Amino acid sequence: MTVLCSLDIEKYTCVSDEIITDEVIITDERLSHVKEKHPEIAEVCTDYLALAIEDPDYIIQSNKPHSALILKEIHYNEIRLKIILRLITSTDSVEWKNSVITFHKTSEKEWRRLIKNKKVLYSKRNE
């Protein structure tokens, strides 16, 4: 398990107003999964996970409860990063932590489709 960052709980209340911890982790199992499925991006993106979670461009409603789809464009490497983050709420065990389920690069076309067709809960543009 790796601690990635602290979550800005206020920013993520758009997903749930019952978040009980600000600690964000990624488990070794999830990191291995990403390295296996997306080896071309795993090492590059792990450097940007904390940045994306702390300063997302978009938070989009996920299909799963208490989860968020985070989009972050990394201009330095021209990467569009897509992260699924599971948030821990008052209905979960207090020992659990907010955790990255998966992450990968996404195309510009997919990026635009997500913003257009999914429910945008937060946009950095609207701050």
The first five atom37 places (N, CA, C, CB, O) and aatype in JSON, in Angstrom:
{
  "aatype": [12, 16, 19, 10, 4, 15, 10, 3, 9, 6, 11, 18, 16, 4, 19, 15, 3, 6, 9, 9, 16, 3, 6, 19, 9, 9, 16, 3, 6, 1, 10, 15, 8, 19, 11, 6, 11, 8, 14, 6, 9, 0, 6, 19, 4, 16, 3, 18, 10, 0, 10, 0, 9, 6, 3, 14, 3, 18, 9, 9, 5, 15, 2, 11, 14, 8, 15, 0, 10, 9, 10, 11, 6, 9, 8, 18, 2, 6, 9, 1, 10, 11, 9, 9, 10, 1, 10, 9, 16, 15, 16, 3, 15, 19, 6, 17, 11, 2, 15, 19, 9, 16, 13, 8, 11, 16, 15, 6, 11, 6, 17, 1, 1, 10, 9, 11, 2, 11, 11, 19, 10, 18, 15, 11, 1, 2, 6],
  "atom_mask": [
    [1, 1, 1, 1, 1],
    [1, 1, 1, 1, 1],
    [1, 1, 1, 1, 1],
    [1, 1, 1, 1, 1],
    [1, 1, 1, 1, 1],
    [1, 1, 1, 1, 1],
    [1, 1, 1, 1, 1],
    [1, 1, 1, 1, 1],
    [1, 1, 1, 1, 1],
    [1, 1, 1, 1, 1],
    [1, 1, 1, 1, 1],
    [1, 1, 1, 1, 1],
    [1, 1, 1, 1, 1],
    [1, 1, 1, 1, 1],
    [1, 1, 1, 1, 1],
    [1, 1, 1, 1, 1],
    [1, 1, 1, 1, 1],
    [1, 1, 1, 1, 1],
    [1, 1, 1, 1, 1],
    [1, 1, 1, 1, 1],
    [1, 1, 1, 1, 1],
    [1, 1, 1, 1, 1],
    [1, 1, 1, 1, 1],
    [1, 1, 1, 1, 1],
    [1, 1, 1, 1, 1],
    [1, 1, 1, 1, 1],
    [1, 1, 1, 1, 1],
    [1, 1, 1, 1, 1],
    [1, 1, 1, 1, 1],
    [1, 1, 1, 1, 1],
    [1, 1, 1, 1, 1],
    [1, 1, 1, 1, 1],
    [1, 1, 1, 1, 1],
    [1, 1, 1, 1, 1],
    [1, 1, 1, 1, 1],
    [1, 1, 1, 1, 1],
    [1, 1, 1, 1, 1],
    [1, 1, 1, 1, 1],
    [1, 1, 1, 1, 1],
    [1, 1, 1, 1, 1],
    [1, 1, 1, 1, 1],
    [1, 1, 1, 1, 1],
    [1, 1, 1, 1, 1],
    [1, 1, 1, 1, 1],
    [1, 1, 1, 1, 1],
    [1, 1, 1, 1, 1],
    [1, 1, 1, 1, 1],
    [1, 1, 1, 1, 1],
    [1, 1, 1, 1, 1],
    [1, 1, 1, 1, 1],
    [1, 1, 1, 1, 1],
    [1, 1, 1, 1, 1],
    [1, 1, 1, 1, 1],
    [1, 1, 1, 1, 1],
    [1, 1, 1, 1, 1],
    [1, 1, 1, 1, 1],
    [1, 1, 1, 1, 1],
    [1, 1, 1, 1, 1],
    [1, 1, 1, 1, 1],
    [1, 1, 1, 1, 1],
    [1, 1, 1, 1, 1],
    [1, 1, 1, 1, 1],
    [1, 1, 1, 1, 1],
    [1, 1, 1, 1, 1],
    [1, 1, 1, 1, 1],
    [1, 1, 1, 1, 1],
    [1, 1, 1, 1, 1],
    [1, 1, 1, 1, 1],
    [1, 1, 1, 1, 1],
    [1, 1, 1, 1, 1],
    [1, 1, 1, 1, 1],
    [1, 1, 1, 1, 1],
    [1, 1, 1, 1, 1],
    [1, 1, 1, 1, 1],
    [1, 1, 1, 1, 1],
    [1, 1, 1, 1, 1],
    [1, 1, 1, 1, 1],
    [1, 1, 1, 1, 1],
    [1, 1, 1, 1, 1],
    [1, 1, 1, 1, 1],
    [1, 1, 1, 1, 1],
    [1, 1, 1, 1, 1],
    [1, 1, 1, 1, 1],
    [1, 1, 1, 1, 1],
    [1, 1, 1, 1, 1],
    [1, 1, 1, 1, 1],
    [1, 1, 1, 1, 1],
    [1, 1, 1, 1, 1],
    [1, 1, 1, 1, 1],
    [1, 1, 1, 1, 1],
    [1, 1, 1, 1, 1],
    [1, 1, 1, 1, 1],
    [1, 1, 1, 1, 1],
    [1, 1, 1, 1, 1],
    [1, 1, 1, 1, 1],
    [1, 1, 1, 1, 1],
    [1, 1, 1, 1, 1],
    [1, 1, 1, 1, 1],
    [1, 1, 1, 1, 1],
    [1, 1, 1, 1, 1],
    [1, 1, 1, 1, 1],
    [1, 1, 1, 1, 1],
    [1, 1, 1, 1, 1],
    [1, 1, 1, 1, 1],
    [1, 1, 1, 1, 1],
    [1, 1, 1, 1, 1],
    [1, 1, 1, 1, 1],
    [1, 1, 1, 1, 1],
    [1, 1, 1, 1, 1],
    [1, 1, 1, 1, 1],
    [1, 1, 1, 1, 1],
    [1, 1, 1, 1, 1],
    [1, 1, 1, 1, 1],
    [1, 1, 1, 1, 1],
    [1, 1, 1, 1, 1],
    [1, 1, 1, 1, 1],
    [1, 1, 1, 1, 1],
    [1, 1, 1, 1, 1],
    [1, 1, 1, 1, 1],
    [1, 1, 1, 1, 1],
    [1, 1, 1, 1, 1],
    [1, 1, 1, 1, 1],
    [1, 1, 1, 1, 1],
    [1, 1, 1, 1, 1],
    [1, 1, 1, 1, 1],
    [1, 1, 1, 1, 1],
    [1, 1, 1, 1, 1]
  ],
  "atom_positions": [
    [[0.84, -1.18, 0.0], [0.0, 0.0, 0.0], [0.89, 1.24, 0.0], [-0.96, -0.01, 1.22], [1.87, 1.33, 0.74]],
    [[0.52, 2.2, -0.84], [1.25, 3.46, -0.91], [0.28, 4.6, -0.65], [1.93, 3.63, -2.29], [-0.78, 4.69, -1.27]],
    [[0.64, 5.47, 0.27], [-0.16, 6.68, 0.51], [0.22, 7.68, -0.57], [0.07, 7.27, 1.96], [1.39, 8.01, -0.75]],
    [[-0.8, 8.16, -1.3], [-0.55, 9.07, -2.41], [-0.64, 10.53, -2.02], [-1.53, 8.79, -3.51], [0.23, 11.33, -2.38]],
    [[-1.7, 10.88, -1.28], [-1.93, 12.29, -0.98], [-3.08, 12.43, 0.02], [-2.24, 13.08, -2.27], [-3.65, 11.45, 0.49]],
    [[-3.38, 13.68, 0.32], [-4.55, 14.01, 1.13], [-5.63, 14.56, 0.21], [-4.21, 15.03, 2.26], [-5.37, 15.37, -0.68]],
    [[-6.81, 14.11, 0.45], [-7.97, 14.51, -0.35], [-8.55, 15.82, 0.17], [-9.05, 13.41, -0.33], [-8.67, 16.02, 1.38]],
    [[-8.89, 16.71, -0.73], [-9.63, 17.92, -0.37], [-11.09, 17.49, -0.24], [-9.43, 19.09, -1.45], [-11.84, 17.47, -1.22]],
    [[-11.49, 17.16, 0.98], [-12.83, 16.62, 1.21], [-13.91, 17.56, 0.71], [-13.04, 16.33, 2.69], [-14.91, 17.11, 0.14]],
    [[-13.74, 18.85, 0.91], [-14.74, 19.81, 0.45], [-14.96, 19.72, -1.06], [-14.33, 21.23, 0.84], [-16.1, 19.79, -1.53]],
    [[-13.88, 19.57, -1.82], [-13.98, 19.48, -3.28], [-14.75, 18.22, -3.69], [-12.58, 19.47, -3.92], [-15.5, 18.24, -4.66]],
    [[-14.56, 17.15, -2.94], [-15.17, 15.87, -3.3], [-16.56, 15.65, -2.69], [-14.26, 14.75, -2.88], [-17.14, 14.58, -2.86]],
    [[-17.1, 16.64, -1.99], [-18.47, 16.51, -1.49], [-19.46, 16.44, -2.65], [-18.83, 17.68, -0.57], [-20.62, 16.05, -2.44]],
    [[-19.04, 16.8, -3.85], [-19.91, 16.65, -5.01], [-20.2, 15.18, -5.3], [-19.28, 17.31, -6.24], [-21.18, 14.85, -5.98]],
    [[-19.35, 14.29, -4.8], [-19.55, 12.84, -4.95], [-20.31, 12.3, -3.75], [-18.19, 12.11, -5.11], [-21.27, 11.54, -3.9]],
    [[-19.87, 12.69, -2.55], [-20.53, 12.26, -1.32], [-20.23, 13.28, -0.23], [-20.07, 10.84, -0.9], [-19.1, 13.77, -0.12]],
    [[-21.23, 13.58, 0.57], [-21.02, 14.51, 1.69], [-20.73, 13.75, 2.99], [-22.24, 15.41, 1.88], [-20.8, 14.32, 4.08]],
    [[-20.41, 12.46, 2.87], [-20.14, 11.63, 4.04], [-18.73, 11.04, 4.04], [-21.15, 10.53, 4.12], [-18.51, 10.0, 4.65]],
    [[-17.78, 11.67, 3.37], [-16.39, 11.18, 3.32], [-15.79, 11.3, 4.72], [-15.54, 11.98, 2.27], [-15.88, 12.35, 5.36]],
    [[-15.16, 10.21, 5.2], [-14.69, 10.2, 6.59], [-13.17, 10.28, 6.75], [-15.17, 8.95, 7.26], [-12.69, 10.39, 7.88]],
    [[-12.42, 10.24, 5.67], [-10.96, 10.35, 5.77], [-10.43, 11.09, 4.56], [-10.31, 8.94, 5.89], [-11.03, 11.07, 3.48]],
    [[-9.29, 11.74, 4.75], [-8.7, 12.45, 3.62], [-7.52, 11.68, 3.01], [-8.25, 13.85, 4.05], [-6.97, 12.09, 1.99]],
    [[-7.14, 10.57, 3.62], [-6.01, 9.79, 3.11], [-6.39, 9.03, 1.85], [-5.51, 8.81, 4.19], [-7.42, 8.36, 1.8]],
    [[-5.54, 9.13, 0.82], [-5.76, 8.43, -0.45], [-4.59, 7.47, -0.66], [-5.89, 9.44, -1.65], [-3.42, 7.85, -0.56]],
    [[-4.93, 6.24, -0.97], [-3.92, 5.19, -1.17], [-4.1, 4.51, -2.52], [-3.99, 4.15, -0.04], [-5.12, 4.66, -3.19]],
    [[-3.08, 3.75, -2.89], [-3.2, 2.76, -3.95], [-2.58, 1.49, -3.39], [-2.51, 3.23, -5.3], [-1.47, 1.52, -2.85]],
    [[-3.28, 0.39, -3.53], [-2.75, -0.87, -3.01], [-1.74, -1.46, -3.99], [-3.9, -1.88, -2.75], [-1.74, -1.12, -5.18]],
    [[-0.9, -2.32, -3.49], [0.07, -3.0, -4.34], [-0.63, -3.82, -5.42], [0.99, -3.9, -3.5], [-0.16, -3.89, -6.56]],
    [[-1.75, -4.42, -5.06], [-2.51, -5.23, -6.02], [-3.02, -4.37, -7.17], [-3.7, -5.94, -5.32], [-2.93, -4.76, -8.33]],
    [[-3.56, -3.19, -6.86], [-4.08, -2.28, -7.9], [-2.96, -1.75, -8.78], [-4.85, -1.11, -7.27], [-3.13, -1.61, -9.99]],
    [[-1.83, -1.44, -8.19], [-0.69, -0.96, -8.95], [-0.18, -2.06, -9.88], [0.44, -0.49, -8.0], [0.18, -1.79, -11.03]],
    [[-0.14, -3.29, -9.4], [0.26, -4.43, -10.25], [-0.72, -4.61, -11.4], [0.35, -5.72, -9.42], [-0.32, -4.89, -12.53]],
    [[-2.0, -4.46, -11.1], [-3.04, -4.58, -12.14], [-2.79, -3.57, -13.26], [-4.44, -4.36, -11.53], [-2.83, -3.92, -14.43]],
    [[-2.54, -2.31, -12.89], [-2.32, -1.26, -13.9], [-1.04, -1.55, -14.68], [-2.24, 0.13, -13.24], [-1.01, -1.37, -15.9]],
    [[0.0, -1.98, -14.0], [1.26, -2.28, -14.69], [1.08, -3.42, -15.68], [2.35, -2.63, -13.68], [1.72, -3.44, -16.73]],
    [[0.21, -4.36, -15.34], [-0.05, -5.5, -16.23], [-0.91, -5.09, -17.43], [-0.73, -6.63, -15.45], [-0.61, -5.46, -18.56]],
    [[-1.96, -4.33, -17.17], [-2.92, -3.96, -18.23], [-2.47, -2.77, -19.07], [-4.25, -3.66, -17.61], [-2.8, -2.69, -20.25]],
    [[-1.73, -1.85, -18.47], [-1.32, -0.62, -19.16], [0.16, -0.33, -18.89], [-2.2, 0.59, -18.71], [0.48, 0.72, -18.34]],
    [[1.05, -1.23, -19.26], [2.46, -1.07, -18.89], [3.1, 0.2, -19.46], [3.25, -2.26, -19.36], [4.03, 0.75, -18.88]],
    [[2.59, 0.65, -20.58], [3.17, 1.83, -21.23], [2.95, 3.11, -20.44], [2.6, 1.99, -22.61], [3.64, 4.1, -20.65]],
    [[1.99, 3.1, -19.53], [1.65, 4.32, -18.81], [1.85, 4.22, -17.3], [0.23, 4.68, -19.09], [1.93, 5.25, -16.63]],
    [[1.94, 3.04, -16.77], [1.95, 2.86, -15.32], [3.03, 3.67, -14.62], [2.13, 1.4, -14.99], [2.75, 4.36, -13.64]],
    [[4.25, 3.6, -15.09], [5.34, 4.31, -14.42], [5.21, 5.82, -14.57], [6.68, 3.85, -14.97], [5.48, 6.56, -13.62]],
    [[4.79, 6.28, -15.73], [4.65, 7.71, -15.97], [3.52, 8.29, -15.12], [4.39, 7.99, -17.47], [3.69, 9.33, -14.48]],
    [[2.39, 7.63, -15.12], [1.21, 8.17, -14.45], [1.28, 8.13, -12.95], [0.01, 7.45, -14.91], [0.66, 8.97, -12.29]],
    [[1.99, 7.18, -12.37], [2.03, 7.13, -10.92], [2.59, 8.42, -10.35], [2.86, 5.94, -10.45], [2.22, 8.82, -9.24]],
    [[3.46, 9.07, -11.09], [4.0, 10.35, -10.65], [2.92, 11.44, -10.6], [5.12, 10.79, -11.57], [3.04, 12.41, -9.86]],
    [[1.88, 11.26, -11.38], [0.85, 12.29, -11.51], [-0.45, 11.99, -10.77], [0.55, 12.5, -12.94], [-1.37, 12.81, -10.78]],
    [[-0.55, 10.83, -10.14], [-1.78, 10.47, -9.45], [-2.15, 11.48, -8.37], [-1.65, 9.08, -8.84], [-3.29, 11.95, -8.3]],
    [[-1.19, 11.82, -7.52], [-1.47, 12.76, -6.43], [-1.91, 14.11, -6.99], [-0.22, 12.94, -5.53], [-2.87, 14.7, -6.51]],
    [[-1.21, 14.6, -8.0], [-1.57, 15.87, -8.62], [-3.0, 15.83, -9.17], [-0.59, 16.21, -9.75], [-3.77, 16.76, -8.96]],
    [[-3.34, 14.76, -9.85], [-4.67, 14.63, -10.44], [-5.77, 14.59, -9.38], [-4.74, 13.37, -11.3], [-6.83, 15.18, -9.57]],
    [[-5.52, 13.92, -8.28], [-6.51, 13.81, -7.21], [-6.63, 15.14, -6.45], [-6.14, 12.67, -6.24], [-7.74, 15.56, -6.1]],
    [[-5.51, 15.78, -6.22], [-5.53, 17.04, -5.48], [-6.05, 18.21, -6.32], [-4.15, 17.36, -4.97], [-6.66, 19.14, -5.79]],
    [[-5.82, 18.16, -7.62], [-6.18, 19.27, -8.51], [-6.81, 18.75, -9.8], [-4.95, 20.14, -8.83], [-6.25, 18.93, -10.88]],
    [[-7.98, 18.1, -9.7], [-8.59, 17.51, -10.9], [-9.11, 18.59, -11.85], [-9.73, 16.57, -10.5], [-9.5, 19.68, -11.42]],
    [[-9.12, 18.27, -13.13], [-9.77, 19.15, -14.1], [-11.29, 18.91, -14.05], [-9.22, 18.91, -15.54], [-12.08, 19.84, -14.14]],
    [[-11.66, 17.64, -13.93], [-13.07, 17.25, -13.84], [-13.23, 16.11, -12.85], [-13.61, 16.84, -15.23], [-12.37, 15.25, -12.72]],
    [[-14.35, 16.13, -12.14], [-14.81, 14.99, -11.37], [-16.15, 14.61, -11.98], [-14.92, 15.31, -9.8], [-17.07, 15.43, -12.03]],
    [[-16.25, 13.39, -12.44], [-17.43, 12.92, -13.15], [-18.07, 11.79, -12.36], [-17.07, 12.44, -14.59], [-17.39, 10.97, -11.74]],
    [[-19.39, 11.77, -12.38], [-20.12, 10.73, -11.66], [-19.77, 9.35, -12.21], [-21.64, 10.96, -11.76], [-19.79, 9.13, -13.42]],
    [[-19.46, 8.45, -11.31], [-19.12, 7.07, -11.67], [-20.38, 6.21, -11.65], [-18.05, 6.51, -10.7], [-21.41, 6.6, -11.12]],
    [[-20.26, 5.03, -12.24], [-21.38, 4.08, -12.22], [-21.51, 3.38, -10.87], [-21.2, 3.04, -13.32], [-22.54, 2.79, -10.57]],
    [[-20.46, 3.45, -10.06], [-20.44, 2.8, -8.75], [-20.69, 3.82, -7.64], [-19.1, 2.07, -8.53], [-20.27, 4.97, -7.76]],
    [[-21.38, 3.41, -6.58], [-21.6, 4.34, -5.46], [-20.29, 4.75, -4.78], [-22.54, 3.71, -4.44], [-19.35, 3.96, -4.7]],
    [[-20.25, 5.98, -4.31], [-19.12, 6.52, -3.56], [-17.81, 6.48, -4.36], [-18.94, 5.77, -2.26], [-16.73, 6.4, -3.79]],
    [[-17.93, 6.53, -5.67], [-16.76, 6.51, -6.54], [-16.81, 7.69, -7.49], [-16.68, 5.19, -7.32], [-17.88, 8.19, -7.84]],
    [[-15.64, 8.11, -7.92], [-15.54, 9.24, -8.83], [-14.61, 8.9, -9.98], [-15.04, 10.5, -8.09], [-13.64, 8.16, -9.82]],
    [[-14.94, 9.44, -11.12], [-14.07, 9.37, -12.29], [-13.37, 10.73, -12.36], [-14.88, 9.05, -13.62], [-14.02, 11.76, -12.5]],
    [[-12.06, 10.72, -12.25], [-11.27, 11.95, -12.23], [-10.53, 12.08, -13.55], [-10.27, 11.96, -11.03], [-9.9, 11.14, -14.02]],
    [[-10.62, 13.27, -14.14], [-9.89, 13.56, -15.36], [-8.88, 14.67, -15.08], [-10.85, 13.96, -16.51], [-9.21, 15.68, -14.47]],
    [[-7.67, 14.46, -15.55], [-6.62, 15.46, -15.37], [-5.73, 15.46, -16.62], [-5.77, 15.17, -14.09], [-5.22, 14.43, -17.04]],
    [[-5.58, 16.63, -17.19], [-4.68, 16.78, -18.33], [-3.33, 17.25, -17.81], [-5.26, 17.78, -19.38], [-3.23, 18.27, -17.12]],
    [[-2.29, 16.49, -18.15], [-0.92, 16.82, -17.75], [-0.25, 17.43, -18.97], [-0.14, 15.54, -17.22], [0.16, 16.71, -19.88]],
    [[-0.14, 18.73, -18.99], [0.36, 19.43, -20.17], [1.82, 19.12, -20.46], [0.19, 20.91, -20.0], [2.22, 19.07, -21.62]],
    [[2.6, 18.9, -19.43], [4.03, 18.64, -19.59], [4.28, 17.45, -20.51], [4.67, 18.4, -18.23], [5.13, 17.52, -21.4]],
    [[3.55, 16.38, -20.29], [3.72, 15.16, -21.1], [2.58, 14.92, -22.06], [3.88, 13.97, -20.2], [2.52, 13.87, -22.71]],
    [[1.67, 15.88, -22.16], [0.49, 15.76, -23.02], [-0.25, 14.44, -22.77], [0.9, 15.84, -24.51], [-0.57, 13.69, -23.69]],
    [[-0.52, 14.2, -21.5], [-1.24, 13.0, -21.07], [-2.61, 13.42, -20.56], [-0.44, 12.22, -19.96], [-2.73, 14.39, -19.81]],
    [[-3.62, 12.7, -20.96], [-4.96, 12.85, -20.39], [-5.17, 11.64, -19.5], [-6.09, 12.97, -21.51], [-5.3, 10.51, -19.97]],
    [[-5.19, 11.89, -18.21], [-5.24, 10.83, -17.22], [-6.67, 10.64, -16.74], [-4.3, 11.14, -16.04], [-7.39, 11.6, -16.46]],
    [[-7.07, 9.39, -16.65], [-8.4, 9.0, -16.16], [-8.21, 8.09, -14.95], [-9.25, 8.29, -17.3], [-7.53, 7.06, -15.04]],
    [[-8.81, 8.47, -13.82], [-8.64, 7.73, -12.57], [-10.02, 7.38, -12.01], [-7.82, 8.55, -11.53], [-10.93, 8.21, -12.02]],
    [[-10.15, 6.16, -11.52], [-11.34, 5.79, -10.75], [-10.92, 5.78, -9.28], [-11.93, 4.39, -11.21], [-10.01, 5.05, -8.89]],
    [[-11.59, 6.6, -8.47], [-11.27, 6.74, -7.06], [-12.47, 6.33, -6.22], [-10.85, 8.19, -6.72], [-13.57, 6.86, -6.4]],
    [[-12.27, 5.39, -5.32], [-13.32, 4.95, -4.39], [-13.16, 5.75, -3.1], [-13.23, 3.39, -4.1], [-12.11, 5.73, -2.47]],
    [[-14.22, 6.45, -2.73], [-14.22, 7.28, -1.53], [-14.83, 6.51, -0.36], [-14.98, 8.59, -1.77], [-15.8, 5.77, -0.53]],
    [[-14.27, 6.7, 0.81], [-14.74, 6.0, 1.99], [-15.7, 6.91, 2.75], [-13.55, 5.55, 2.9], [-15.36, 8.05, 3.09]],
    [[-16.88, 6.4, 3.01], [-17.94, 7.19, 3.64], [-18.34, 6.59, 4.98], [-19.15, 7.29, 2.72], [-17.81, 5.56, 5.41]],
    [[-19.27, 7.24, 5.63], [-19.72, 6.81, 6.95], [-20.35, 5.41, 6.94], [-20.72, 7.81, 7.51], [-20.52, 4.81, 8.0]],
    [[-20.71, 4.9, 5.77], [-21.29, 3.55, 5.69], [-20.21, 2.47, 5.57], [-22.24, 3.46, 4.5], [-20.53, 1.28, 5.59]],
    [[-18.95, 2.87, 5.44], [-17.83, 1.93, 5.29], [-17.09, 1.76, 6.61], [-16.86, 2.42, 4.2], [-17.31, 2.49, 7.57]],
    [[-16.21, 0.78, 6.63], [-15.37, 0.54, 7.81], [-14.43, 1.72, 8.01], [-14.57, -0.78, 7.66], [-13.88, 2.25, 7.04]],
    [[-14.23, 2.14, 9.25], [-13.35, 3.27, 9.55], [-11.88, 2.94, 9.26], [-13.5, 3.68, 11.01], [-11.06, 3.86, 9.16]],
    [[-11.53, 1.67, 9.11], [-10.15, 1.29, 8.78], [-9.83, 1.48, 7.3], [-9.91, -0.15, 9.17], [-8.66, 1.54, 6.93]],
    [[-10.85, 1.57, 6.46], [-10.63, 1.69, 5.02], [-10.16, 3.09, 4.66], [-11.91, 1.36, 4.26], [-10.36, 4.03, 5.42]],
    [[-9.53, 3.2, 3.52], [-9.02, 4.48, 3.02], [-9.58, 4.74, 1.62], [-7.47, 4.48, 3.0], [-9.95, 3.81, 0.9]],
    [[-9.64, 6.01, 1.25], [-9.96, 6.35, -0.13], [-8.89, 5.71, -1.01], [-10.04, 7.92, -0.34], [-7.7, 5.82, -0.71]],
    [[-9.3, 5.05, -2.08], [-8.28, 4.34, -2.84], [-8.5, 4.4, -4.35], [-8.24, 2.91, -2.41], [-9.63, 4.43, -4.84]],
    [[-7.38, 4.42, -5.06], [-7.39, 4.4, -6.51], [-7.71, 2.97, -6.94], [-6.01, 4.88, -7.11], [-7.03, 2.02, -6.54]],
    [[-8.75, 2.83, -7.74], [-9.14, 1.52, -8.24], [-8.36, 1.2, -9.51], [-10.66, 1.46, -8.52], [-7.84, 0.09, -9.67]],
    [[-8.29, 2.17, -10.41], [-7.5, 2.01, -11.64], [-7.21, 3.38, -12.22], [-8.24, 1.12, -12.68], [-7.81, 4.38, -11.83]],
    [[-6.28, 3.41, -13.15], [-5.97, 4.64, -13.88], [-5.32, 4.28, -15.2], [-5.06, 5.57, -13.04], [-4.67, 3.24, -15.33]],
    [[-5.49, 5.15, -16.17], [-4.84, 4.98, -17.46], [-4.96, 6.25, -18.28], [-5.46, 3.79, -18.23], [-5.67, 7.19, -17.92]],
    [[-4.26, 6.27, -19.39], [-4.36, 7.39, -20.32], [-5.67, 7.25, -21.09], [-3.14, 7.44, -21.3], [-6.2, 6.15, -21.26]],
    [[-6.17, 8.37, -21.55], [-7.35, 8.35, -22.4], [-7.12, 9.28, -23.58], [-8.62, 8.76, -21.6], [-6.34, 10.23, -23.5]],
    [[-7.79, 9.0, -24.65], [-7.64, 9.81, -25.86], [-8.41, 11.12, -25.73], [-8.12, 9.03, -27.11], [-9.28, 11.25, -24.87]],
    [[-8.1, 12.06, -26.57], [-8.83, 13.32, -26.57], [-10.3, 13.08, -26.9], [-8.21, 14.32, -27.58], [-11.19, 13.72, -26.33]],
    [[-10.56, 12.17, -27.82], [-11.94, 11.83, -28.21], [-12.72, 11.28, -27.01], [-11.94, 10.81, -29.36], [-13.85, 11.7, -26.78]],
    [[-12.13, 10.35, -26.27], [-12.78, 9.77, -25.09], [-12.98, 10.83, -24.01], [-11.95, 8.58, -24.54], [-14.02, 10.87, -23.36]],
    [[-11.98, 11.68, -23.81], [-12.04, 12.78, -22.85], [-13.27, 13.64, -23.12], [-10.75, 13.65, -22.91], [-14.06, 13.91, -22.22]],
    [[-13.42, 14.07, -24.38], [-14.57, 14.92, -24.76], [-15.89, 14.17, -24.61], [-14.42, 15.4, -26.21], [-16.88, 14.75, -24.17]],
    [[-15.91, 12.89, -24.97], [-17.13, 12.09, -24.85], [-17.56, 11.99, -23.39], [-16.91, 10.68, -25.43], [-18.75, 12.13, -23.09]],
    [[-16.64, 11.76, -22.48], [-16.96, 11.66, -21.06], [-17.56, 12.96, -20.54], [-15.71, 11.29, -20.25], [-18.56, 12.95, -19.82]],
    [[-16.96, 14.07, -20.9], [-17.44, 15.37, -20.44], [-18.81, 15.68, -21.02], [-16.44, 16.47, -20.82], [-19.66, 16.27, -20.34]],
    [[-19.03, 15.3, -22.25], [-20.3, 15.58, -22.91], [-21.44, 14.67, -22.45], [-20.13, 15.44, -24.41], [-22.56, 15.13, -22.26]],
    [[-21.14, 13.39, -22.26], [-22.2, 12.4, -22.05], [-22.4, 11.95, -20.61], [-21.92, 11.22, -22.87], [-23.41, 11.32, -20.29]],
    [[-21.46, 12.25, -19.74], [-21.59, 11.86, -18.34], [-21.91, 13.09, -17.49], [-20.29, 11.18, -17.84], [-21.78, 14.23, -17.94]],
    [[-22.33, 12.84, -16.27], [-22.67, 13.94, -15.37], [-21.38, 14.5, -14.74], [-23.67, 13.47, -14.27], [-20.71, 13.82, -13.96]],
    [[-21.07, 15.75, -15.09], [-19.91, 16.41, -14.53], [-20.3, 16.99, -13.17], [-19.37, 17.53, -15.49], [-21.2, 17.83, -13.07]],
    [[-19.62, 16.52, -12.12], [-19.92, 16.96, -10.76], [-19.08, 18.16, -10.36], [-19.68, 15.82, -9.77], [-19.48, 18.98, -9.53]],
    [[-17.9, 18.26, -10.96], [-16.97, 19.36, -10.64], [-16.16, 19.66, -11.9], [-16.02, 18.98, -9.42], [-15.72, 18.75, -12.6]],
    [[-15.96, 20.93, -12.16], [-15.1, 21.36, -13.24], [-14.19, 22.47, -12.73], [-15.94, 21.85, -14.46], [-14.65, 23.44, -12.14]],
    [[-12.91, 22.31, -12.96], [-11.95, 23.32, -12.54], [-12.25, 24.66, -13.21], [-10.51, 22.87, -12.86], [-11.97, 25.72, -12.65]],
    [[-12.8, 24.61, -14.39], [-13.16, 25.82, -15.14], [-14.2, 26.67, -14.4], [-13.7, 25.44, -16.52], [-14.27, 27.88, -14.59]],
    [[-14.99, 26.02, -13.55], [-16.08, 26.74, -12.86], [-15.66, 27.29, -11.5], [-17.27, 25.83, -12.69], [-16.5, 27.82, -10.77]],
    [[-14.4, 27.15, -11.15], [-13.96, 27.65, -9.83], [-13.9, 29.17, -9.83], [-12.58, 27.07, -9.45], [-13.55, 29.77, -8.81]]
  ]
}
